[in-house]
Amino acid sequence: MRIVVTNCNTTREMTEDIVRGARGAAGPDTTVTGLTPAWGPESAEGWLDSYLSAAAVLDALRTYDGPPYDAVVLAGFGEHGREGVRELVDVPVVDITEAAAHLACLLGRRYGVVTTLDRSRGQIEDSLETAGVARNCAAVVGTGLGVLDLATDPARTRTAFLAAAERARDAGAEVLILGCAGMTGLERTVAHRLGLPVVDGVGAAVKLAESLVALGLTTSRAGGYAKPLPKRRAWGQPAAPPGAPGTPGMREVPVPQGRQS
C-alpha cells in the first residue's frame, strides 16, 4: 500500500525527517510518500499559521499528481484541516494528533502532550476535544522551543523535552505524547529516562492508516464527512476587474469525485 504523509509547513528538511520516521514505523509492504505544501508558513506556530497551513495542505492534496495512494497521514500536531481533507479524498485520513491520543488511551488512563511553544497549546486542546479524547489529557506542556529550533541543537532539545515531560508526568500523565512531528525520534530517550510509554504521533498514524486500509475501512459519507457539495470554487487570487492588466485570474478547479487510489 502507499501512504501519503503531508507536512504542515513548507520546510522540506522537516518533510524528510517526518518521512524517515514514517518509514521506520511502516510495514515492509508500505510505501511512504512525503508531500510538502508549495506555499504556506515555514513552520506552523499559532492560529494564523495553522489556518494557512490547512488551506495549503488541502491545495497540495487537491493538485497531487503522483502515484495513487491508499491513505493520508496529516503530520501537523494540533493543526487544522483534517475534517476538510476527509471530505476531499476517498481514502482513510489519519491525523497524528488524534492517532497518538487514541493509542495513548490504550496504554494508560491519562496522557500528557509535550509540544513546542506554549502558544500551540490551545490548538492542541481543541483538536483533542474535537477528536473526543480530551477528557483523558492530563496536561499539554510546552518546551519553549520553536519548530525550526528542534533540529539545530539536539542536546538542548532533549533537555527541554525531558523537563517538559517531567511536568506532564507530575500533572498526572501516565503516558506521554510527542506533540510535534519534528520530535520524532525522541521517544526512546524519554521513555528510558522517565519510565513511561511515549507515543510518537507519526508512527501511530502510519500504523492506524495501515490497519484501516487492511480492514477495507474508510471515511463515512453519512453525515459530517459527506462529499463537498458541487459548486463553483475558486483557488488562488481573485479575478481581475474587467480591463485591469497584469492581475492573475482565479483558477477554478472542481472537487475530485473519484477515489484517489
N, C-alpha and C positions, 0 to 999 in steps of 0.2 A: 504494500500500500504506500501511498505518497501523502505526506502531511506537509502543508504549507504553514510555516511559522512566521508570523508578522511581527517585526519590531514596531514599537510605537513612536520611534523617532527616526531622524534621518542620518544618524551616525552609523556608518557601515561597519566600523570596527565592533560596535556593540552587537550588530546583527550577527557578525561572525562568531562572537563569544556565545551568543544565545544558541546559535545553530550547533556549535560544538557540544553544548550542554544537552540539547535536544537529541542529538545523535547518540550521545552516551547513554541516554535513557531508552532510546528506541530499540525495538526488536530487530533481529538480523534481516527481516524481510521488509523493513520500513525504510523508505527514502524520505529524508527531510530536506525541504527546500526553504531557504530563508527569503523573506520579502522585506525590502526597505522602502518606505514611502518616498516618492520623488520630491515631496515638499512637506512642510510642517516644521515643528520645533526640533532642534538638535538634541534636546533632552526634554522629557515631559515632567514638569515640576510645577503643579498648580492647576487651577481650574482652566485658565485660558489655554495653556499648553495642552491640557487633556482634551478639551473640545476640539481644538485644532487638529490634534493627533487623530482623534476619532474620524474626522472627515477625511484626513489624508489616508488612513488605513482603508476606509471604505472605498476611496478612489483607487488605491493600489489594487485592491481585490476586484473592483469593477473592471479595471483595464488590464488585468492579468492575462498574459498570452503565452504562458509556459505550459509544461506538460499537465494533463488532467490530474486533479488531486482528489483525495478521499476524505480529508478532514482539514480544518483550520485550527491552529492554536494561536491565540492572541496573547503575545508576550509583553503586555504592559500591565504592571501591577496596580490595580485601582483605577486604571484609565477607562474612559468611556468608550462606547462603540459596539460592545458585544451584542446588544439587542438588535442594532441595525444590521450587523453582519449576519445574524441569524435569519433576518428577513431576506437578505441579499442572496445568499448561497444555499444550495440544496444538499449540503453535506454537514456532518456534525461540526459545531463550533465550540471549542473549549477555551475558556478564559483562565489564565494562570491564577488569578486571584481566587475565584471560586473553586477551582480544581484543588489548589493547595488547602483551602479551608475544609472542603469536604473530606479529603484524606486525613487531615489533622483530627477531625471529629471521630474518625475510626480508631485513633491512637490514644486519645485522652479526652477528658470531659471539657477542658478549657485549653485554648491555644492562644499564643501571642504572636503578633506580627512585628518583625524588625524591618524598618524601612529606611529611607534616605533622610530627607528633610522633614521636619515637623509639619510643614505646610501641606504635605501629601496625606496626612492622617485623615482629614475629613473625607477625601475622595475614597480612600480605602474603606473607611467605616460605612460610607454609603453603599459601596459596591458589595460589601459583605451583607448589609441589610437587605439589599435587593436580591441577593442570592439565597437568603433565608438561613444564613449561618452566623449572623451577628451575635446572637444570644450566647454563643459559646466562646466569644472572643474576650479574653481577659484584659488585653491591652494592645494598642498599636503604638510602638515606640520608635522614635527617630534616632538616627545615628549622628545627625548633624552634617552628613556628607552629601554633596550633590551627586547626581547620577554620573556625571562625567569625571568625578573625583575618584570613583571606586577603583579604577584600574591604575591610577597614577602612582599610588603608594600602597601596595598590598599589605604591608605591615600595619600602617595606620588604619586601613580598612578593617583588618582583623581585630585590632584593638577596640575600635569604635563599635564594631558589631558585637563583640563579646560583652562590652559594657552595657549596650542597649539590651542584649539578650538577657543579661542578669536582671535588669529592671523588669523585663517582661515576666521572667520566672518569679521574681519577688511579688509581682502583682497577681500571681496565681496560675500562670501558664504552665501546663503540663507537657505541651508540645510547642515547638517554635516553627515559624514560617519565615522564609526569606522573602521580604517584601519588596523585591526589585529583581527583574530578570538579570540585571547586571551583577547580582550577588551569587549567581550560580557558581558552585564550586566551594562555597564556604561551609556547606552543611556538615562535612566531616569534621572540620576543626571545631565547630561549635558543639556538635554532638559529643565529641570526645571531652571537651573541657567542662561542659555543664551536665552531661549525663542525661540529656533529654533528646527525644526524637526530633529531628529537624527536617522539615519538608521543603524541598525546592519546587517552586511553582511550575517551572518549565518542565522538569521531569514528570511531575504529577499530571500536568495537562497532556503531555505526549502519551503517557500510559493510558489515561482515560480516553483519549481520542482513539487510540488503537483498539481499546475494548469496545467502544461504540461501533466502530467500523466492523470489527469481527462479529459483533452481535447483530449487525444489519440494522442498527438504530440511527435515526437522525432527527432533526428538529421537527416537532409537531407543527402542523399548519392549522390546527383547530384553535383559533383564538388569537392570542397575543403575538404570535410569530407567523401569522398569515403572510403570504407573499405581498409585497407592496402593491397598492392599487395602481392600475395602468393610468398613467397621466404623463404630461409633458414635464420633464425635469431638466433643468439647465445646470451644467457643471462648468465652472470656470468663471471668467469675468463677464459682467453684464454686456449685453449687445450695445453697440454704438448707436447713438441717435442718428436719424437719417441725415446724411450729408457730412457726418463727422469723420474725418480721415484718421487712419492710424490707430484706431481702437479695436482690439480683437473682439470678434463676436462671440456670443455664448456657444458652447458646444452642447448639443442635445443628444443624449445617449439613452436608449431605453434600458430599463432594468432587465437583466438577463433572466429568461424564463426557464431555460433548460438546466439540467443537472450539470455541475461543474466537472464531474468525473464519470 
